[in-house]
Amino acid sequence: MPTQKLLVWFLAAGCLACLVQIWLPHYYLTGDGPCHVYNAKVLADLWQGKNVPFYSRFYQVVYQPNPNWLSHILLGLPMGLVGGVVAEKLFLTLYAGLMATGCHLLLKKISKEPSYWVLVAFLLVFTHSLAKGFYNFSLATAFYLWMVLWWMKFMETRSNRNAIIFFCFTSLIFFTQLLPFVFGIITCFALTGSYALAGGNKVPQRPLLFFFKNTITLAIFVAPFLFLMFWFVAKEHGLGLSLHHHFYRFTELARLKYFVSVSGREEYFTSVAGIVLVVLFFVGLFMRFKSRLPTHQYDGFFYALVVASVVYFFFPENFMGRVILISMRAQLFMFILLAACIAYMVPLAVKNAGGGVLFLCFIGLAAVRLPVQMEASDGCADYNSVAQFIKPNSVVLPLDFAPEGKSLPGRPIANRNYLFSHAASYLGAVKPLILLDNYEALAGYFPLIWQYATNPYQHLSRWEGLEAQPPGADIDAYENATDVNIDYVVLWCYDSSYANKGHYAQLALQINKGYHHAYTSPTGRTILYERNRQ
């Protein structure tokens, strides 16, 4: 059994490693994160009555109670006091605290004795989904841990306090992202069944009565959100789900493919972590069946794992009419549920050894990721150095030729993630701008949507689209259709070989004809063109 003092030191070291990764780089760059920051800034300005006529020509606020809202609200609230970059770091700190603490408390409760296994909580913080900037999904996954924890507390002690806290986390998770909300309901229902079947001192009534009483209570708590969920899915034209096996995903799970966030060098550590996780689970499964207990109180995590496995191995990447990336998202829940099963199935000594190895993997990952994030931050600063030359209340077209970023020697900065896809969105966090690559306003389930009359994805995007390589756009067509002038064009890591090739040649001709060179960053990676005065 680990000494409490040593475990506290490890927990403190893990927290410090998380904070250093977030706060040491000037920008903690993620794929969609800057876009979240920009949209939150627009919302914050609209809440305060700032620049309303300027924004209203391009955006409208959606007031339907959709998921995918909460991150924008949390990012926007502090923007009256701090800038967008700091607001994002505060948000990420809140997320990391909720994720690590929630996982620690849940695993501690399941383990029933002090164990180094709780240290696996830190592996959950910096995942591929976070690096992609999926802030709502990441935050909702953190809420999932708290939702499940407080449902267990409620079943053990039915009190108004526990009921209110559980309902609060259920509300938060729904308005953040749907998939963790669904997994939360599944896990809570599965635990209700395992608690009832196991009986014992946690089930004061007859098992059947306990099960129905808590199932009805759970249904009452989640019913309003289920109604909203079905309404949302219907509005999105249904699931459009076609099941087929994807058993190759087992190898992706065993090497924790989606815990690699920015660099291929992380694979050494994620592969070790994945193998340890899978081996410990099968050890635990063997021990669980060897014990011959009919049902364990926490077998609900195993039941939920079975459901998650169906989602992970059989669901397609695309449904609901869009790319969901289900294997990436479901793999995170496979990890959580496997960790929960190991917490109560595996003997303490084995569990301690596994927790120590996985914590070392986390420290190794932090050491590999931090230099990449520092380099990405420098690149992002280079990209956003054009801000000083862009006037407020302008319309800006960012054109990204290297979404993975390029270092000064010309090599990719993040070869496992497109960190620079929306890095120019930070421009809109410091002054009122319209950024025409704002994909979130096209999705329909975020708080802001494009006005059709000025929607760049309707009137500007051409060929493979604004985020293609090279980007596809028709400036003349947009200005003719919308009567909106694009004031600036920003090029990131422009490749001159595109100038006379394919569809980009037409866009290059429009830029050269209608704009003049205004600025090139000292590294040459960022170029700004300003519209010629008529």
Protein Blocks (a to p, Z undefined) as FASTA:
>chain_A
ZZfklmmmmmmmmmmmmmmmmmmpmbacdfklmmmmmmmmmmmmmmnopaklmmmmmpcc
dfbdcehklmmmmmmmmmmmmcfklmmmmmmmmmmmmmmmmmmmmmmmmnopacfklmmm
mmmmmcfklmnopaklmmmmmmmmmmmmmmmmmmmmccfklmmmmmmmmmmmmmmomklm
mmmmmmmmmmmmmmmmnnpjllmbafklmmmmmmmmmmmmmmmmmmmmmmmmmmnnpjop
acdddfklmmmmmnommlcfkbmklmmmmmmmmmmmmmmmmmmmmmmmmnopabafklmm
mmmmmmmmmmmmmpcfbeghiafklmlmmmmmmmmmmmmmmmmmpcfklmmmmmmmmmmm
mmmmmmmmmmmmmmmmmmmmmmmmmmmmpcghiacddddfblnopafkopafblmbcfkl
mmmmmmmmmbccddfklmklmnopambdcdfklmmklmmpgcjbjkbccddddfklmmmm
nopacfbdcdehiafklmmgcjllmmmmmmmmmpccfbdcfklpaccdddddZZ
